Amino acid sequence: MTFKEMTAAYLDALEAQDLEKITILMTDSPVIEIPFSSSGDTAPWFEFNGKEKALGYIGTIFQNFSQVKLNDRTTYLADDGKTAFVETKGDLIQRNTGASYRNVYVFKFTIQHGRISHVSEFTNPVAFAKLMGMPLG
């Protein structure tokens, strides 16, 4: 599977809410991080280390959103041969309230030994904080 196919498969699995497919695509000890925080701090807002925590985070997406659409994807492959970036527009529906949640994402994928080892999910934290009623700043 090419890097572009692998990143597309990961995002397709998010849309399909297919945790089994995501599990197959990831290494045995992946990291998922969300670098931008609603406080403006430079430390990652969230970091999920290891398969159990990374898949647990993905599971919360599926629990909280009845629809996950990632539209208008553009993929960029880095010169290092193991990194890909995907720009996309999220169109999600909050499961409990039916509220629309739209955001812009840039996913950075690092690939090791043919599987995803690291995902950085860059997104506007203000839009998420507003949806969840979280404080800003």
C-alpha positions in Angstrom: 0.0 0.0 0.0 1.4 3.4 -0.9 1.6 6.2 1.7 -1.3 8.0 -0.1 -3.4 4.8 -0.1 -2.6 4.3 3.6 -3.6 7.8 4.7 -6.7 7.6 2.6 -7.5 4.2 4.2 -7.1 5.7 7.7 -9.4 8.6 6.9 -11.9 6.4 5.1 -11.9 4.2 8.3 -12.6 7.2 10.4 -15.6 8.1 8.2 -16.8 4.5 8.3 -16.2 4.4 12.1 -14.2 1.2 11.5 -11.9 0.7 14.5 -10.8 -2.7 13.2 -9.4 -1.2 10.0 -7.6 1.6 11.9 -6.1 -1.1 14.2 -4.7 -2.9 11.2 -3.2 0.3 9.8 -1.3 1.3 13.0 1.9 0.0 14.4 1.9 -1.8 17.8 2.8 1.4 19.7 1.3 4.3 17.8 1.1 7.9 19.0 -1.8 10.2 18.2 -1.4 13.9 19.2 -3.5 17.0 19.0 -0.9 19.8 19.1 -3.2 22.9 19.2 -4.9 23.6 22.4 -7.9 25.9 23.4 -5.6 27.5 26.0 -3.0 28.6 23.4 -0.3 26.6 25.2 2.5 25.3 23.0 2.4 21.8 24.6 0.2 19.3 22.8 -3.4 19.6 24.0 -3.8 15.8 24.0 -1.4 12.9 23.4 -2.3 9.3 23.2 0.7 6.9 23.5 0.3 3.2 22.7 -2.3 1.3 20.9 -4.8 1.1 23.7 -4.8 4.9 24.3 -4.7 5.7 20.6 -7.6 3.4 19.8 -9.4 4.7 22.9 -9.2 8.2 21.5 -10.6 7.0 18.1 -13.4 5.2 20.0 -14.4 8.5 21.6 -14.8 10.1 18.2 -17.2 7.3 17.2 -19.1 7.6 20.5 -19.4 11.4 20.2 -20.2 11.8 16.5 -22.8 10.0 14.4 -21.3 11.4 11.2 -17.7 11.9 10.4 -17.0 13.2 6.9 -13.6 14.4 5.8 -14.0 16.2 2.5 -11.8 17.9 -0.1 -8.7 15.9 0.8 -5.3 16.9 -0.5 -2.3 14.8 0.2 1.3 15.9 0.3 4.2 13.5 0.6 7.3 14.7 2.4 10.8 14.2 0.9 11.8 11.9 3.8 9.8 9.1 2.4 8.0 8.3 5.6 5.8 11.4 6.2 2.5 12.5 4.6 0.3 15.5 5.2 -3.4 15.5 4.4 -5.5 18.7 4.3 -9.3 18.1 4.7 -12.5 19.7 5.8 -14.4 18.0 8.6 -18.2 17.8 8.5 -19.3 16.0 11.7 -22.6 15.6 13.6 -22.5 15.5 17.4 -24.3 12.3 18.3 -26.2 13.4 21.4 -27.3 16.9 20.2 -27.4 16.6 16.4 -25.2 19.8 16.3 -23.1 20.3 13.3 -19.3 20.5 13.8 -17.2 21.8 11.0 -13.5 22.3 11.1 -10.4 22.3 9.0 -7.8 19.6 9.6 -4.2 18.9 8.6 -3.2 15.4 9.5 0.5 14.5 9.6 1.2 10.8 9.3 4.5 9.1 10.0 4.9 5.6 8.5 7.2 3.0 9.9 7.6 -0.5 8.5 4.5 -0.1 6.3 2.2 1.0 9.1 1.2 4.3 10.7 3.3 5.1 13.8 2.3 8.7 14.5 -0.6 10.9 13.7 -0.7 14.6 14.5 -4.2 16.1 14.1 -3.9 19.8 13.6 -7.2 21.6 13.8 -8.8 24.8 15.0 -9.2 24.2 18.8 -11.6 27.2 19.1 -14.3 25.5 16.9 -14.0 22.3 19.0 -14.0 24.2 22.3 -17.2 26.1 21.3 -19.0 22.8 20.3 -18.1 21.2 23.7 -18.7 24.3 25.8 -15.0 24.4 26.9 -13.3 27.5 28.1 -10.9 29.4 25.7 -7.6 30.9 26.7 
